[in-house]
Amino acid sequence: MYIEEIIKEYRKPDSRYSHKALAEAIYHSFDHPEASKVIIEDLFSEEFERVFSAVTLLAFAEKFPKDKVTRDVVNKFFEILTGDFNTTLKNHAILAIGRYGNTDDASRLERIVEEKSI
């Protein structure tokens, strides 16, 4: 099965394949343009597991195509950081901000951390 076919199956609500298995194939192919697009889509999902997987990959995959990480994506990391999410996901969001953010994001992150520690 080619990655395009896996992605097509992944997007089906009634896939006959395990969603986790399809996701694993996509996430291991993150350097493919269509796979990286799906990972970014998962970041904005309503499903916690998809968000968690996307943030984790973005935080730790050194070779993820940086051109796919837009301002909206970085803002989503901040939304996670300030939202009602578990500590692990927030820590991964901080790492992702460090990887993809700019100097203004670093200042914004610093302010958020200062507010949280008061």
Steps between C-alpha positions, in 0.01 A plus 500: 500500500640842410484784750230678300279190527572473873401865548181448302412204723599694815249772417212253458276492807419134434842367402539127511854544631617594848514877533811469718679291239418748225609791720826325577574457129422867435700627797800292397480663156487857632747625241252420221303817409159338535590326826629822657175667395298230682711544813429873502128425450515265799639782711170684452283192560237473770641159594754516781699202374555664160600832656737323739661300220544806281650719773732222611627440149546872436685540828746217439534441124806701407443463127133597483462743205512841668323662208184312608505667842304821459417775747167324563688188604722690746190674638341157548799402715434805716130413516595156630743649749238731649209258467363219712741228391726260686855589598662267248317659208585848630867404531499375142334826389781695670760293316317558171488875564875488562554314174272706274443831676680826452642751750157655560369153584785453747396820679136393494594161642705663774204719603268197514747306714542796736122535536460127575768500770340780702 
